[in-house]
Amino acid sequence: MATIAVPQPQDDTEFRTCPVTALKVDLAAEKLIIANAVAAVSFLAIGGLFALLLALTRWQAVHLLRPDWFYRILTAHGFDMLVAWIVFFEVAGLYFGSAIMLNARLVWPKVAWGAFILMLGGAIMTNVMVLLGEADVMFTAYVPLKAHPLFYLGIVLFAVGTLIAVFLFFGTVITAKREGRYEGSVPLVTYGLIAAAIIAIYTLVAGALAFVPALLWSLDWIPALDPGYYRNLFWGFGHPAQQINLAAMVSIWYALAAITVGAVPLNEKLSRAAFVLYILFINLGSAHHLLTDPGYSFIWKVTNTSYAMYLAVLGSLIHAFSIPGAIEAAQRRKGYTKSLFEWLRKGPWKEPGFSALVISMVLFGWIGGVTGVTIGTEQVNMLAHNTMRLPGHFHATVVSGTTLAFMGLTYYLIPLIFRRELKLKKWASWQPYVFGFGMLLVSIGMIAAGLRGVPRRHVDHRSASACFEGCIRSPPELMLGIMGIGALIAITGGIMYITIVLVSILTGKKQEARRLTLVMSQENPLVEDAIPANGQEAHGKIAPKGTVVLVFAFLMFFVIYYFSNWWLLGRTWMIN
């Protein structure tokens, strides 16, 4: 764990002393955190509205939108939810994890504001072009589909602004070390954000190499753009962008575990090593989007979708044990030692940060992670990739896992950063359950529809004639109906979250947080007697025995699901 030093400011940077952490908070960084967080929630609201329209269109009993508006909204929804909402929140997280957590000054705050303007302007420009009907190209914008030049320019501006923010994050971390604002290693949360930022550099460079030529092509400055070149570089951006989310999400998991129950990692070095595995191997999983492309060798495809991807999965499995294990050890330390799972039953389930953490991990791992690894298998991928199984997978990972983690953290940032009283606390207590249950139905409905061969990115599956009769006998309309009902529930949870945020910021009492307390009680889990001495090993009564059982159950579930896919594959290709 890092030991924070508190030197006097060495320049004209304005600070305030945080009563909760006793750290010096750079006021410029704080304002930037607020600006990026507000932008994030705004695009979440816009993207959520688009999600509702799309779900009510794929739900055949409603079938709301005309085909042209379906594809138009699909393009905007993909950008707003997968890019704008999450990246704005992550940039806020980068500034928090560097300037705030390291007791440091944010380097070049005026440049950071310039980055924010580029990101905001680019996001607005992209949305406007889509809604004007000038960019009906969907999220991937595959060549030879061509959009208005301002669509590509908007994405490029957003990416440039994000890349600047990433470099400012690294500059702040380096400056903090150089000025002696902390001692030892950086906190684990900051370490995870460093991993996310490293992945972001590669991702954004790949995006620039894809979208800048596309911009030039749309301006007729170059005569043609090779579709294979574009697809390769786009997925160097599109899929690794979600791996940025993964690293940031896991960092927030550790933070929520500490905030809600006072958990500390059982082995912090191992947790840090897992982040290194992400840096080295996680981006290679994007190869599963290119398995049908002729420009890649069989060896390249197999290596990246198996061995390289499995090493990244190993990193996730380490976190999947470390975080619940840390929670269990913290709970057992409080006296919940009866049976294997008293620690879990006695958890603060009314606390939104805790419930958001648990539901995020369950949906991400048990639904999104399991289906993602399976879809990455080449043979299964041949049938599954362009069906609803793929959006079912990433709606469980990004929309359910990442979004829920960000939502859970928000409830503690409002009093800490916005310095406003959190309002509608009972709503906050229920919100993760409503949103999580809705997204569970959405993901399961999509995956089941995909098993019936229902294609993704298609306004009406009935015109596609793509059902695999050998997989699931239930009609696709039933699966899409489950997805639609789930979307209505999830949207309700999203509205609850946005309402809580807006009401708290706009009407919440202006007050200085004196101590970090839970939302639903005045308990502070981060007290000294709840945290073991540095290096203390979990043993005896506080050993995470229940977590071992849960991890074993997860692995068995994965094995059953994985091999059931091969059984279904055999039925699909049955030879009479």
N, C-alpha and C positions, 0 to 999 in steps of 0.2 A: 504494500500500500504506500502511496506517496505521502510524504510529510510536507505540508505547505509552509513556506516562509512568507512573511508579510513585510517586505521592505517598504520604505517610503517611495512614492512615485518619483521617477527620475526625469520627468518632463512635465508638460503642462496638461497632461491627461487628467480629466475630471473623474474622480472616484466617489463612490459612496460605500460605506461599510455595511455589509449585509449582517443584520442581527442574528440570522440563522446559522450562517457558516463562518462568520467573523472574517470573511474575505473582503478584499477591496474590489468592488464591482465597477468596471469601466462603464460610464454612463453612455458613451457612444456605442459600445457593443450592446448594451441593454436596449437602446432604441432600435438598433438593427435587428436584434432578436425579435422584438415586438413587431416590427414592420414585416419581416419575413413570415412570422407566425400568422399574422392577420391575412397576408396574401395567400398563405397555404389554406387556411380555413375557407377563404372566399372561393378559391378554385375547387375545394372539396364540395362546397355547396352547389356550384355550377355543374361540376362533373356528376354529382349525385342526382341532380335534376335530369341530366342526360341519361343516366343509368336507368332511371324510372321509365323514361320514354322508350328506351331500347327493350327493357324487359317486357313492357306492355305490348311491344310489337312482336317479339319472339313468342310470347304467350299467345298461341293461335286463337284462343277464344276471344281475345281482345283485338289483336293485330292493329295497333293504333296508327302507325306512321306509314305514309307512302314510301315506296322503295327509294326515291331520291333523297327524302329526308332521313330515312333510316341510315343510309350510308354516310350522309352528312353528319348526323349526330354521332354515329359510331366513330368517325374520325376525331371529332372534338372530345368525346368521352375518353377515348384512349389517351389523348394528349393531356387532358386536364387531370385525370386520375392517376395515370402511371408516371407522369412527368411533373406537371405543375404543382399539384397538391403535395406530393411526397418530397420533391426536391426543395421547394420553398421551406418545408418543415425541417429537412435535413440541413439546409444552410443555417437556419436558426440554431439547430443542434450543434453544428460545427463551431459557431461563434460562442455558444454556451460552453461546450466542452473544452475550448481553448482559453478564451478570455476570462470566463467566469470561474470554471473549475480549477484553472491554474493560477488564479489570483493575478492575472496579467492584463496588460493593455492590448487592445486590438490594434494591430499595425495598420496604418493608412486607412482610417475610417472613411475619409472622403472617397477613396477608391472603392471601398465596400458599398457605399451608397450608389456609386456609379454602376457597380455590378448588379445591385438590386434594381436599378432603373432599367438596365438592359434586360434582365430577366422578366420584369413586369411588362415592359414594352413588347418584348418578344412573345410572351404568352398571350397578351391581348391581341397582337397582330395576327397570330396564328388562329385564334378563335374567330376573329372577325372575318378572315378569309374563308374559313370553313363555313360559317353561317351565311355568308354571301353566296355560297354555292361555287366558290372558286377553287375548292380543294376537296372534291369528293374522292379522295384517294385512300381513305382509311389510315389507321395509325402507321402502318408500315410504308405507305406511299411507294409501293413497288414500281420501279421502272418496267414498262414504258408508260404507266399512268403518270400524267403530268398535271401539276397544280400551278396556281398563280405564283409568280416569283416571290411575292410577299409572304406566302406560306412558308417557303423554305427559309427566307430571310428571318422570319420570326423565330423559327427553331434555332437557326444559327446564332442569333442574338441571345436567346435564352441560354444556349450552351456556352457561349463566350462569357456571359455574366456568371454562370455557375462555376466555370473554370477559374475565373478571377477569385471568386469566393473561396474556392478550394486552396488556391495558392496563398491567400490571406490567412487561412486557417493554419497552414504549415508555417508561414511567417510568424504568426502569433505564438505557436508552440516553440519554435526555435528561439524567438526573442525572450519568451518567458524563461527558458532554460538559461540563456545567456545573461539575463538580468538577475538570476537567482531568486525568482519568484516562487519556486518550489524546489524541494530536494528529493533525491531518489528518482524512481521511475514515475512516469505519469500515471494517474489513476486508470483503472481497467476500462472504465467507460470512455475516457479520452483515447486510450489505446485502440479500442474497437473503432472509434471514429477515425483514427489515423488509418486503420485498415480500409475503411469505407472510402476515405479520401484518396488513397493510393489507387484503389479500383476505379474511382471516378475519373482520374486523369486518363487512364487508358480508354475508358468508356467514352469520354467526351472527345478525345482526339479521333477515335474511330467514327464518332458521329459527325465530326467536322469533315472527315475524309469522305463521308457518304453524302452529306447534305450540301456542302459547298459546290461540288461538281453538279449536283442536281439543280442548284440555284443557277449556275452558269448555263446549264442545259435549258432550263425554263426561260432564260433570257435570250436564247438562241445564240449565245456567245461561243458555245461548242456545238458541233452538229449532232452528236449522239452520245449516249451514255450506256455503257455495257450493263445489262441487267444482272449478270453474274457478279460483276465488280460491286454493284450497288448492294445486292443482297448480302454479300460477304461482309462488307463494311457496316451495313445497317445492323446486322446481328452482332457485330462487334460493339455496337451501341445499345441496341434494343434489349437484348437479354442481360448483358452485364449491368445495365442500368438497374435491373431488379436485384442484382447481387450487391450493389451499393446499398439498396434498401435492406437486404439481408444483414449485412454487417452492422448497419445503423440500428436495425431492429433488435438484434441480439445485444448490442450495447445498452439499449433502453431496457431490455429484459433484466439485465444485471442491475440497472439503476432502480427499476420498480421493485425487484426482489429486496434490495437494500432498504428502500424507502418504506415499504409496507410491512416487512417482518424483521428487518435488521439483518438480512442474510449477507454473508460474505462467501466468496468462492472457496470450495474445499481445497482446491489447488490452483492458485492464481496463475502460476507459470504454465500449467497445462491449458488453461483458458486462453492465455496469450498465444500459445503455440497454435491453438485452433484458429485464431484470427490470421496467423501466418499462412496456414493451409488455405484459407480463403483467398489471400493475396496471390498465392502461387497457382492455384488450380481452379478457382470458382468460375472464372470467365470462360474456361474451355467447355463448360456445359452447354454453351450457346450453339455448339455444333449440331445439336439435335434439330435445329431449324433448317439445317442444310443437308440433311441425309439423302434427300432425293435429288440434289443438285449434281450434275455430271462432272463438275470441275474439281472434285475432291477425290482422293484415293480412298480405297476401302480401308487401308491401314490407318489413315488420318481420322476417318469417321469412327472406327472401332476404338482407337486409342482415346480419343477425346470424350466419347460418350460412355466409356467404361472406366478404364484405369484412372484417367485424370479426374473424371467426375466423381469417382468413388473416393478419391483423396479429399475432395471438397466435402463430400457427404460425411467423411470421418470427422471433419471439423465440426459439422452440425451435430453429429452424435455426441461429441465431447461436450458441447454446450447443452445438449438435451439431457445429459446426466448431471452436469455441473450445477445448473441453475435450480432444478427441482431438489437436487441433493443439498444445496446450500439452504434452500427454504426448509427442507426437512430438519437439517441440523439446527437451524435457528429456532424452529418450533419445538424440537425436542429439548433444546437448551432451556426453554421456558417451562418445561415440565410436562409437555404432551408426549409421553413415552409409552402409553398403553397401546398395545397391538401395533400392527404394521402401519396403520393409516390414521391414528388419532391426530397426528400432526396435520394431516390434510383436512380432516373433518373439522378441526378447531381453527382452521385458517380464517382470516378476516374476510369472509366471502361477501360482506356488505360493502367492503372497501373497493371503489372502482378501479384503483390501480392494481390491486391484487387480482380481482376477477378479470380485468383486461389482460393482465399478464398470463394467467392460466388459460383463458379461452384462446388468446393469441397463439400460445405454444401448441395447444391441442389442434386447432384448425390448421396452423402452419405445418405441423409435423404429421399428424395422423391423416389429414386429408391432402393438403398441398404437397408435402414432402414425399409421401409414399407414391402418389400419382405422378409426381414429377420425375422421380427416378425411373419409374416403370415406363413412362412415355419416352424417356431418353434411351431406352433399349431399342436398337435399330429395327428389329423385326416388328415389335409392337408399334413403333413409331410410324411405320409404313401405312398402317390403317388408322391410327389414332390422331395423327398430327393435325389434320385439317378438319377434325370433328369438334363438337362441343366439349369433348374431354379436355382439350387444351385450355380454353378459357375457364373451365371448371377448376382445373389445376391452379392457374395463377390467380383466380379469384379467392382461392383458399390461402394462397401464400401472401400475395401483395395486399389485396383488398381486405382480407380477414386478418392475417397475421400482422403485417406491417402497420396497417391503418389502426387496428385496435391498440397496438403498443403505443403509437403516437397519441391516440386519444387518451389512453390511461395516463401518460406523462403530463398531458395538458392540465389535468386537475391539480397538479402540484406546482406547475409553472405560473398559473394565474396569480396565486398569492405571493409567489417568490419573485417573479420577474415583472408581471404587470402590477403587483402590489395592490391587488383588489381582492375583496372578500369573495370567495366562491359562493355563488348563489345556486339555488335549486339542487341541494345536496342529495335529496332523495331521488331526483331524476338521475343524478350522476351515479348513484348506487345501482340503479336498474339499467342504465344505458348500455354497458358492455354486454349484458345478457340479451337485450333486445337486438342489438346490432349483430352480435355473434350468432344467435339462433337464426336470424334472417339470412346471414351469409352462409351458414351451414346448409340451409335449404337451397340457396342459390347454387352453391358448388355441387351438392349432390345431384340436384336436378340437371345441371349442365353435364356432369360426368355420365349420368345414366342416359341422357339423351345422346351423348356422344357414342356410348356403347351401342345405341340403335343406329348409329351412322349419321345422325343429324349433323350437317355441316356447320361450321362456325362462319361468321361474317356473311350470313345469308338471310335475307328478309323473310323467306318462306320456304321451309324445308320441303314442303309438298311439291314444289317444282324442281327439286334437286334429284329425286329418285335415287337416294343414296343410302337407304336403310339396309343394314346387315341382318337378315332374318334369323341367322343362327345365334345371335348374341342374347338379346333380351326380348321376350315376347310382348311385353307391355307396350302400348302405343306411345310413340314419341310425344304426342300431345299431353299425356299425363305427366311426363318428365318436365316438359316445358311449363306446364301449369304449376308444378312444384317450384320451379325456378321463379316464376312470376309472383307467386305468393310470398316466397322468401324475399324477393326484391322489395315488395311492399313493406315487409317487416323490417328489413335492413334499412330502408329509407327512413322509416319511422325512428329507428335508432340513430341514424345520421342527423335527422332533424332535432332530436333530443340533444345530441352533442353540440350542434351549432347554436341552438337556443341557449344552452347552459353557458357557452363561451361568450355569446353576445350579451346576455343579461348580466353576467358577472363583470365583463369589461365596462359596459355602459352604465350599469346601475349599482354595481358592487361598491361597498364602502371603501374609500381610499384608505389603506392602512398598511403599515409596515409589518411584515411577517416577523414575529419574535422568535418563533421556533417552528421547525418542520413537524407538523402534526398530520395525522390521518384525516381524511375528509369526513368520516363518519364518527370520529371520536377525537379526544384530545391526547391520545397516546402518541408518544414519539418513539418508534422502534429503534431509532439511531442513537440510543443511549449507550454509555460506555459498558454497562453490565450486560448488554445484549450482544455485544460484539466480542468474540474470542481474541485472545492475544495473537499477535501476528505470528503465523507459522504453526499455530495449534492444529493438531490433527483431529479429525472427527473420529471418535472411537467409543466403544462401549455403548451406553444408552443413547448417545447422540449420533451414532453411525447411521448413514442414510439407507437402512435396510428396505424401507418401503419404496424408495426411488429405484433400487435394483429390481424389485418386482415389476414396477411400472415400465422400466426400460425393457425388461424381458418380454412383457406383454406387447409392447410396441413392436419389438423385433418379430415376434410371432405373427402379429397382424400384418406386418410388412411382407413376411414370407408367404403367408396365405394369399394376400392380394396379388403379389408378384406372380406366383405360379398359376393363380386362377386366370390371369391374363393370357398365359400360354395355353391353357385349356380352351379359352374362348377363341384364341387365334387358330387353334386346330379345328374348332367347329366352324369357323368362318371359311376356312380353306378346305372344307371336307370334300373328299373325292369319292363319288359314287361308282 
